[in-house]
C-alpha cells in the first residue's frame, strides 16, 4: 500500500467485513446445548450471542452479564462508529482522548475471547447425557474481532504517521 488513501480504504473494507461478521455472529447460534442419550437428542436449545448475557442475568450473575453485554455489544458498537468516523476524516474536539481511551480498552479486547470461552465452558460438559456443540456464531464472532483489531491497527498507523509529500 503506497499511500495513505490506499491504507485508509483497505481499513474501511476490513472494517465493513468485520461489521458483516459481527452481525452474522449475532444471527447464528454460538452453541447448541441439550440432553440426549447416545445418538438421540431429547431436548435441544440454541444459545445466541445477543441473548447470552440475559442467561447470566437470569442466574443472578450480574457482573459477568454486564461484562458480556459491554464487551460484546456496547464496546464493539462504539468502536465501529468511532473507527468509521476516524477513517472518514471526522475529528472531534476530544478526539485524542477518545483515541487513547479506545486504545486502553482495546488492550482488553481479548476479553471478547474470554467471554465466548466462559460461555462455552459454562455450557460444555463432558457427559453422555448433556449434549453441547459449538456452532457457527462462535467462529463468525471471532472473525469479526480479528478483523476489527486489524482495521484498528491500520487506522492507528494512518493517524499516527502523517503522509510524506513527494
Phi and psi in degrees as GROMACS dihedral restraints (atoms count N, CA, C in turn):
[ dihedral_restraints ]
;  ai    aj    ak    al  type     phi  dphi    fc
    3     4     5     6     1   -85.4    20    10
    4     5     6     7     1   -35.4    20    10
    6     7     8     9     1  -128.1    20    10
    7     8     9    10     1   173.9    20    10
    9    10    11    12     1   -62.4    20    10
   10    11    12    13     1   -38.5    20    10
   12    13    14    15     1   -64.5    20    10
   13    14    15    16     1   -40.8    20    10
   15    16    17    18     1   -61.8    20    10
   16    17    18    19     1   -44.1    20    10
   18    19    20    21     1   -65.4    20    10
   19    20    21    22     1   -39.6    20    10
   21    22    23    24     1   -62.8    20    10
   22    23    24    25     1   -46.8    20    10
   24    25    26    27     1   -71.7    20    10
   25    26    27    28     1   -29.8    20    10
   27    28    29    30     1   -63.9    20    10
   28    29    30    31     1   -44.0    20    10
   30    31    32    33     1   -63.5    20    10
   31    32    33    34     1   -39.7    20    10
   33    34    35    36     1   -64.6    20    10
   34    35    36    37     1   -44.1    20    10
   36    37    38    39     1   -63.6    20    10
   37    38    39    40     1   -43.5    20    10
   39    40    41    42     1   -63.4    20    10
   40    41    42    43     1   -39.6    20    10
   42    43    44    45     1   -65.1    20    10
   43    44    45    46     1   -42.1    20    10
   45    46    47    48     1   -62.9    20    10
   46    47    48    49     1   -40.2    20    10
   48    49    50    51     1   -63.1    20    10
   49    50    51    52     1   -39.7    20    10
   51    52    53    54     1   -62.2    20    10
   52    53    54    55     1   -43.5    20    10
   54    55    56    57     1   -60.8    20    10
   55    56    57    58     1   -42.8    20    10
   57    58    59    60     1   -60.4    20    10
   58    59    60    61     1   -48.4    20    10
   60    61    62    63     1   -65.7    20    10
   61    62    63    64     1   -34.7    20    10
   63    64    65    66     1   -62.3    20    10
   64    65    66    67     1   -47.8    20    10
   66    67    68    69     1   -64.2    20    10
   67    68    69    70     1   -43.1    20    10
   69    70    71    72     1   -65.4    20    10
   70    71    72    73     1   -32.5    20    10
   72    73    74    75     1   -62.0    20    10
   73    74    75    76     1   -27.9    20    10
   75    76    77    78     1   -83.3    20    10
   76    77    78    79     1   -28.2    20    10
   78    79    80    81     1   -78.9    20    10
   79    80    81    82     1   -32.1    20    10
   81    82    83    84     1   -99.0    20    10
   82    83    84    85     1   148.1    20    10
   84    85    86    87     1   -70.7    20    10
   85    86    87    88     1   148.4    20    10
   87    88    89    90     1   -77.8    20    10
   88    89    90    91     1   -45.0    20    10
   90    91    92    93     1  -138.3    20    10
   91    92    93    94     1   153.4    20    10
   93    94    95    96     1  -115.9    20    10
   94    95    96    97     1   126.2    20    10
   96    97    98    99     1  -132.7    20    10
   97    98    99   100     1   152.9    20    10
   99   100   101   102     1   176.8    20    10
  100   101   102   103     1  -165.0    20    10
  102   103   104   105     1  -123.0    20    10
  103   104   105   106     1   142.8    20    10
  105   106   107   108     1  -161.1    20    10
  106   107   108   109     1   168.2    20    10
  108   109   110   111     1  -128.0    20    10
  109   110   111   112     1   116.4    20    10
  111   112   113   114     1    62.1    20    10
  112   113   114   115     1  -131.6    20    10
  114   115   116   117     1   -82.3    20    10
  115   116   117   118     1    -2.7    20    10
  117   118   119   120     1   -99.3    20    10
  118   119   120   121     1   127.5    20    10
  120   121   122   123     1   -98.9    20    10
  121   122   123   124     1   123.0    20    10
  123   124   125   126     1   -86.7    20    10
  124   125   126   127     1   -38.9    20    10
  126   127   128   129     1  -144.1    20    10
  127   128   129   130     1   138.0    20    10
  129   130   131   132     1  -140.3    20    10
  130   131   132   133     1   136.3    20    10
  132   133   134   135     1  -129.9    20    10
  133   134   135   136     1   149.6    20    10
  135   136   137   138     1  -106.7    20    10
  136   137   138   139     1   139.9    20    10
  138   139   140   141     1  -111.4    20    10
  139   140   141   142     1   124.7    20    10
  141   142   143   144     1  -106.2    20    10
  142   143   144   145     1   151.9    20    10
  144   145   146   147     1   -61.9    20    10
  145   146   147   148     1   -41.6    20    10
  147   148   149   150     1   -66.0    20    10
  148   149   150   151     1   -23.4    20    10
  150   151   152   153     1  -111.0    20    10
  151   152   153   154     1    -2.0    20    10
  153   154   155   156     1   -66.2    20    10
  154   155   156   157     1   -34.0    20    10
  156   157   158   159     1   -67.4    20    10
  157   158   159   160     1   -30.0    20    10
  159   160   161   162     1   -62.2    20    10
  160   161   162   163     1   -32.5    20    10
  162   163   164   165     1   -59.4    20    10
  163   164   165   166     1   -44.9    20    10
  165   166   167   168     1   -69.5    20    10
  166   167   168   169     1   -38.2    20    10
  168   169   170   171     1   -61.4    20    10
  169   170   171   172     1   -42.0    20    10
  171   172   173   174     1   -63.3    20    10
  172   173   174   175     1   -31.9    20    10
  174   175   176   177     1   -87.3    20    10
  175   176   177   178     1     1.5    20    10
  177   178   179   180     1    84.5    20    10
  178   179   180   181     1     8.4    20    10
  180   181   182   183     1   -93.3    20    10
  181   182   183   184     1    72.0    20    10
  183   184   185   186     1   -68.1    20    10
  184   185   186   187     1   -37.8    20    10
  186   187   188   189     1   -62.9    20    10
  187   188   189   190     1   -48.9    20    10
  189   190   191   192     1   -65.2    20    10
  190   191   192   193     1   -39.5    20    10
  192   193   194   195     1   -61.5    20    10
  193   194   195   196     1   -42.9    20    10
  195   196   197   198     1   -67.9    20    10
  196   197   198   199     1   -40.6    20    10
  198   199   200   201     1   -59.2    20    10
  199   200   201   202     1   -46.7    20    10
  201   202   203   204     1   -61.9    20    10
  202   203   204   205     1   -46.1    20    10
  204   205   206   207     1   -60.2    20    10
  205   206   207   208     1   -46.4    20    10
  207   208   209   210     1   -66.1    20    10
  208   209   210   211     1   -49.7    20    10
  210   211   212   213     1   -84.0    20    10
  211   212   213   214     1    -8.1    20    10
  213   214   215   216     1  -110.4    20    10
  214   215   216   217     1   -20.5    20    10
  216   217   218   219     1  -123.4    20    10
  217   218   219   220     1   -58.3    20    10
  219   220   221   222     1   -67.5    20    10
  220   221   222   223     1   -56.3    20    10
  222   223   224   225     1   -61.4    20    10
  223   224   225   226     1   -48.6    20    10
  225   226   227   228     1   -60.5    20    10
  226   227   228   229     1   -38.1    20    10
  228   229   230   231     1   -63.9    20    10
  229   230   231   232     1   -45.9    20    10
  231   232   233   234     1   -62.0    20    10
  232   233   234   235     1   -40.0    20    10
  234   235   236   237     1   -66.8    20    10
  235   236   237   238     1   -41.6    20    10
  237   238   239   240     1   -58.6    20    10
  238   239   240   241     1   -47.4    20    10
  240   241   242   243     1   -61.9    20    10
  241   242   243   244     1   -50.3    20    10
  243   244   245   246     1   -63.0    20    10
  244   245   246   247     1   -41.9    20    10
  246   247   248   249     1   -67.0    20    10
  247   248   249   250     1   -40.8    20    10
  249   250   251   252     1   -59.6    20    10
  250   251   252   253     1   -47.8    20    10
  252   253   254   255     1   -63.7    20    10
  253   254   255   256     1   -38.6    20    10
  255   256   257   258     1   -64.4    20    10
  256   257   258   259     1   -45.5    20    10
  258   259   260   261     1   -67.8    20    10
  259   260   261   262     1   -26.2    20    10
  261   262   263   264     1   -86.0    20    10
  262   263   264   265     1     3.7    20    10
  264   265   266   267     1    91.4    20    10
  265   266   267   268     1     6.2    20    10
  267   268   269   270     1   -78.2    20    10
  268   269   270   271     1   132.0    20    10
  270   271   272   273     1  -121.2    20    10
  271   272   273   274     1   145.3    20    10
  273   274   275   276     1  -110.8    20    10
  274   275   276   277     1   164.0    20    10
  276   277   278   279     1   -63.6    20    10
  277   278   279   280     1   -32.1    20    10
  279   280   281   282     1  -113.7    20    10
  280   281   282   283     1    38.3    20    10
  282   283   284   285     1   -59.0    20    10
  283   284   285   286     1   -45.0    20    10
  285   286   287   288     1   -64.0    20    10
  286   287   288   289     1   -38.8    20    10
  288   289   290   291     1   -63.0    20    10
  289   290   291   292     1   -45.0    20    10
  291   292   293   294     1   -63.8    20    10
  292   293   294   295     1   -42.7    20    10
  294   295   296   297     1   -60.0    20    10
  295   296   297   298     1   -46.0    20    10
  297   298   299   300     1   -63.8    20    10
  298   299   300   301     1   -43.5    20    10
  300   301   302   303     1   -61.6    20    10
  301   302   303   304     1   -42.9    20    10
  303   304   305   306     1   -65.7    20    10
  304   305   306   307     1   -37.4    20    10
  306   307   308   309     1   -63.9    20    10
  307   308   309   310     1   -41.0    20    10
  309   310   311   312     1   -64.8    20    10
  310   311   312   313     1   -46.8    20    10
  312   313   314   315     1   -66.4    20    10
  313   314   315   316     1   -34.8    20    10
  315   316   317   318     1   -61.7    20    10
  316   317   318   319     1   -27.3    20    10
  318   319   320   321     1   -61.4    20    10
  319   320   321   322     1   -23.8    20    10
  321   322   323   324     1   -94.4    20    10
  322   323   324   325     1    10.3    20    10
  324   325   326   327     1   -65.2    20    10
  325   326   327   328     1   -19.3    20    10
  327   328   329   330     1   -67.3    20    10
  328   329   330   331     1   -12.8    20    10
  330   331   332   333     1   -63.8    20    10
  331   332   333   334     1   -27.3    20    10
  333   334   335   336     1   -56.7    20    10
  334   335   336   337     1   -47.1    20    10
  336   337   338   339     1   -65.5    20    10
  337   338   339   340     1   -40.1    20    10
  339   340   341   342     1   -60.5    20    10
  340   341   342   343     1   -43.1    20    10
  342   343   344   345     1   -63.0    20    10
  343   344   345   346     1   -44.3    20    10
  345   346   347   348     1   -63.8    20    10
  346   347   348   349     1   -40.7    20    10
  348   349   350   351     1   -62.9    20    10
  349   350   351   352     1   -40.4    20    10
  351   352   353   354     1   -62.3    20    10
  352   353   354   355     1   -42.9    20    10
  354   355   356   357     1   -60.5    20    10
  355   356   357   358     1   -45.5    20    10
  357   358   359   360     1   -64.2    20    10
  358   359   360   361     1   -46.8    20    10
  360   361   362   363     1   -65.9    20    10
  361   362   363   364     1   -33.5    20    10
  363   364   365   366     1   -66.7    20    10
  364   365   366   367     1   -33.5    20    10
  366   367   368   369     1   -98.0    20    10
  367   368   369   370     1   -22.3    20    10
  369   370   371   372     1   -94.2    20    10
  370   371   372   373     1   118.8    20    10
  372   373   374   375     1  -123.9    20    10
  373   374   375   376     1   146.7    20    10
  375   376   377   378     1   -89.2    20    10
  376   377   378   379     1    87.8    20    10
  378   379   380   381     1  -146.7    20    10
  379   380   381   382     1   153.8    20    10
  381   382   383   384     1   -83.8    20    10
  382   383   384   385     1   -13.1    20    10
  384   385   386   387     1   -96.1    20    10
  385   386   387   388     1   -42.4    20    10
  387   388   389   390     1   -88.7    20    10
  388   389   390   391     1   122.6    20    10
  390   391   392   393     1  -104.9    20    10
  391   392   393   394     1   129.8    20    10
  393   394   395   396     1  -147.6    20    10
  394   395   396   397     1   127.7    20    10
  396   397   398   399     1  -132.6    20    10
  397   398   399   400     1   139.3    20    10
  399   400   401   402     1   -72.9    20    10
  400   401   402   403     1   134.8    20    10
  402   403   404   405     1  -109.6    20    10
  403   404   405   406     1   179.7    20    10
  405   406   407   408     1   -62.2    20    10
  406   407   408   409     1   -29.2    20    10
  408   409   410   411     1   -58.3    20    10
  409   410   411   412     1   -34.6    20    10
  411   412   413   414     1   -63.1    20    10
  412   413   414   415     1   -46.7    20    10
  414   415   416   417     1   -66.2    20    10
  415   416   417   418     1   -43.8    20    10
  417   418   419   420     1   -62.1    20    10
  418   419   420   421     1   -42.7    20    10
  420   421   422   423     1   -64.8    20    10
  421   422   423   424     1   -42.5    20    10
  423   424   425   426     1   -61.9    20    10
  424   425   426   427     1   -41.1    20    10
  426   427   428   429     1   -63.0    20    10
  427   428   429   430     1   -41.9    20    10
  429   430   431   432     1   -62.4    20    10
  430   431   432   433     1   -38.3    20    10
  432   433   434   435     1   -64.1    20    10
  433   434   435   436     1   -45.4    20    10
  435   436   437   438     1   -64.4    20    10
  436   437   438   439     1   -43.2    20    10
  438   439   440   441     1   -65.7    20    10
  439   440   441   442     1   -38.6    20    10
  441   442   443   444     1   -63.2    20    10
  442   443   444   445     1   -42.8    20    10
  444   445   446   447     1   -63.9    20    10
  445   446   447   448     1   -39.2    20    10
  447   448   449   450     1   -65.6    20    10
  448   449   450   451     1   -46.4    20    10
  450   451   452   453     1   -63.2    20    10
  451   452   453   454     1   -40.6    20    10
  453   454   455   456     1   -63.4    20    10
  454   455   456   457     1   -39.6    20    10
  456   457   458   459     1   -63.0    20    10
  457   458   459   460     1   -47.3    20    10
  459   460   461   462     1   -63.2    20    10
  460   461   462   463     1   -43.9    20    10
  462   463   464   465     1   -62.2    20    10
  463   464   465   466     1   -38.9    20    10
  465   466   467   468     1   -61.8    20    10
  466   467   468   469     1   -37.9    20    10
  468   469   470   471     1   -68.5    20    10
  469   470   471   472     1   -36.5    20    10
  471   472   473   474     1   -67.6    20    10
  472   473   474   475     1   -45.6    20    10
  474   475   476   477     1   -70.6    20    10
  475   476   477   478     1   -38.3    20    10
  477   478   479   480     1   -74.3    20    10
  478   479   480   481     1   -30.0    20    10
  480   481   482   483     1  -114.8    20    10
  481   482   483   484     1   107.7    20    10
  483   484   485   486     1   -67.7    20    10
  484   485   486   487     1   152.2    20    10
  486   487   488   489     1   -66.5    20    10
  487   488   489   490     1   133.6    20    10
  489   490   491   492     1   -90.9    20    10
  490   491   492   493     1   121.1    20    10
  492   493   494   495     1   -69.5    20    10
  493   494   495   496     1   147.6    20    10
